[in-house]
Amino acid sequence: MFSLPPRLPPLPVLPVRGRDLALLLVAFFAGFFALGGGARLLAPEGALAGLAPVAGLIVLTTLFMLSLVWVIALRPYGLRLADIGLRPTYSTWYRLAVAVGLLCVPAFSVLNLGVQSLLDAPVENPQLRTLAPDGFSWTSLVVMLLLVGVLVPFAEEIVFRGLVFGWLRKHLRFAYAAPLSAIFFASVHMVWFLVPVLACMGLVLAAITERSGSLWPAIIVHGTFNSLMTITFYTALASGAGF
């Protein structure tokens, strides 16, 4: 019978305060709007053209997010990334995380179809345009897999499960902290018809973080999900189907 590995020793209680997270949130949005304004100056027609500008913007926003985490939440308290959960765990969790990420794709695709049926119309996901700014190419596929399958999940899990969920767990039971962090995770993506799917993903990521005691399984789930969705989208582009 399959059983989960034992729990890791608990993480130290985060000394990060609510006002630190509030400052982090304000700085995030201010920076993202500034970067967005710069992008609109470069592309006044409303969309960045070409793989290099889009990839550069993703890298810049991700590094900006990680820099803010370091400056506002980690460095002032002498914290390391390991202190918020970026620590090794049992290898079973890594294998399980890949399986969970794969299973999330069909499960959340069905949920998304249900949301669209309730809206009584197909809704275009604006994030898909970012995935292939030049249409299909192998170079674009590899670059996007590295960015949305590796870099973005790494950064987002540090913020949303390491800091936000970690701070909420300091004050609340899991039954309250997980949904709150999941709703926050879904909302900041600002794609409103995807909120139910993203909130469910946030719950899965919070649960695997809670049980494994590490951010790495959540990063793997997130990265596996993003990678498979990217490959599916590029496969559709290559066949001429599109989305």
N, C-alpha and C positions, 0 to 999 in steps of 0.2 A: 504494500500500500504506500502511495506517495505521501511524503510528509515534508513540510517546509523546514529549512535549517533553523537552528536556534537563533534567538535574537542576539544582536550585537550589544555590547555595553551601551547604556544610554549616552547621548551626546551631552556636553555641558549645557546648562541653561543659557540661552542667548542673552547677553546684556543689552542687546539692541533695543531701543525704546520705540514706542509708537510714533513719536515725532520724527525719529530718524527715517522710518518707513514713509511717513507723509512727505518729508523733504525729498526722499528718493523718488517718490511718485511724481511730485511737482517737477523735479529736475528731468525725469524721463520725458514727460510730455512737452516741456519747454524745449528740450533738445531735439525731440522727434519733430516738433513743428518747425524748428529752425532748419533741420536737415531737409524736411519736406519743402520748406520755402526755397531752399537752395536748389532742390531738384526741379521745382517749378520754374525757377529762373533759367536753368539749363534746358528745360523742356517745356516751354510755354504752351505747347499744344496739349499738355496734360499727361504725357507718359514719357518716361525715359526710353530712348531708343538704343538698343544694342545691349549685348551681354555685359560688356565691361562696365558701363555706368550702373546698371542694375546690381551687378555683383559687388561693385565698389560701395554702393549705398547700403547693401545688406551688411557688408563687413564693417563699415563705419558705424552704423546704428548698433550693431552687436558689441563692438569694442567700446563704444560710448556707454552702453548699458553696463558692461562689466567694470569699466573704469569708475562709474558712479558707485557701484556696489563696493568697490575697494575703498574709495575716498570717504564715503558717507557711513557705511555700515561695518566694514572690516577693520581698516587701519586705525580708526580712533579707539577701538577696544582691544587692539592687539590680536584680532582673530585671524585664523587661517581658514582656507576653504575646507579643510578637514573638520573644523569646528562646526560648520553648518551642514555637514553630511557628505562631503566629497572624500570618502574614505573607502578602502576595499571592503568587500563583503564576501560571502561564500559563493563559490563558482556556480552553484545551483541557481542562484538568483539571476546570473547573467544569461543562462540558457532559458530560464523561465521568462525573463524579460523579452527575449527575442520572440518567443511563442506568443506572449501577450500582445506585443506590438503587431504581429501578423494577424491575430484574431480581431484586433480592434478595427482593422480596415473594413472587412465585410460588415461587422456589427454596426459601426458608425455610418457606413454608407447606407445601410437600411434605415437608420435613424434619420439621416439627412433627407432621404427620399420621403420619409413620413412627414418631416417638417415642410418640405416643398409641396406635398399633397394638401397639407392643411392651409398653406398659403394659396393653393389652387393655381400655381404657376411655377414653372422652373425658374430658379434664381441663379444668376451668374455669380460665381465666386471671383471677386476681383483679384484674389491672391494668385489665381491660375495664370493671369497675364504676366505676373512677375516671374513665374517659373520658366517661361520660355519667351523672352523678349524678342528673339530672332527666329521663332519657330523651332522646328526640330533640327538639332545637330548633336553629334556625339560629344563635342566639346562642351556645349551648353548643358547636356545631361550630366556629365561628370562634374562640372563646376557646381551645378545646383545640388547634386547629391552631397558634395562636400559642405556646401553652405547650409541647406535646409535639413540635411540628414545628420550633420555632425556639429557644425558651429552653433547654429540657432538652438537646437535642443540642449546643448551644453550650457549656453548662457541662460536660457529660459528656466531650466531646472534649478540653477543656482539662485535665481531671483525668486521664482514662484514657489518652489518646494523647499529650497534651502532657507531663504529669508522669510517670505510671507507665511508659508505654512508652518515653518519652524517657530516664528514669533507667535502665531495664533495658538499653536500647541502649548506654548508656555502659559497661556491664559485660559484655554478652553479644552474640553474633551474632544477626542477625534471626531465624534459624531457631529460636532458643530464646526470645528476648525477645517475639516476637509471640504464640506460644501461651500463655506465662505471663501476659502482659497481658490476653489474651482470656479466659482462665479466671477471672482476677481480676474482670474486667468482668462476666462472666456471673454469678459467685457473689454479688457484692454486691447484685444485684437481688433475691436471696432468693426467687425463684420457681423451684423446683428442676427441674420438668419442662421449663422453658424454657432450662436451662443449655446443652444442645447447640446450639440455635438462636442464643442470645446469644453463645456462644463462637465460632461460625462468623462471626457479624456482627463480633465483635471482631477476628478474623483479617483480614477484608476491610478494616476500618477501619485496622488497623495497616499493612497492605500499601499502601493508597493514601496513607497518611501518609508511609511510608518512601520511596515512589517520587516523590511530588509534592514532598516537602520542606516541606509546609505542612499546617496543621490545617484550612484552609477546605474542601478537597475532602472530607475525612472528615465535617465538619460537614454538608455538603450531602448526602452519601450518607445519613447518619444521619437528617437532617431529612426527606429525600424518603421514606425508608422509613417513618418514624413517621407522616408526613402521609398517605401512601397507606393505611396500615393504619387510621388514624383515619377517613378518608373511607369506607373499606370497611365499618367497623363502623357508622358512622352511616347508611350506605345500607341496611344490613341492618335497623337499628332503624326507619328510615322505612318499609320495606316490611313491617314486622311480623315479620321472621324472627328477629331477635336472634342471639345466639351461645351 
